[in-house]
């Protein structure tokens, strides 16, 4: 198992809880905007920050992808 997988699961679960979404909704959103790939690409930085920063960063990333 890669070191990123447990972190990815944590991000999905925390995003789900913070946003009041179902797991399926979060996975669909993350797939639509390639959030999982983003998290893996920036794992070395993101895993050293707090969950509030991570959730805010994911939201910013999604917004930037919606504008494309």
HELIX and SHEET records of a PDB file:
HELIX    1   1 UNK A    3  UNK A   19  1                                  17    
HELIX    2   2 UNK A   23  UNK A   32  1                                  10    
HELIX    3   3 UNK A   35  UNK A   41  1                                   7    
HELIX    4   4 UNK A   43  UNK A   46  1                                   4    
HELIX    5   5 UNK A   51  UNK A   66  1                                  16    
END                                                                             
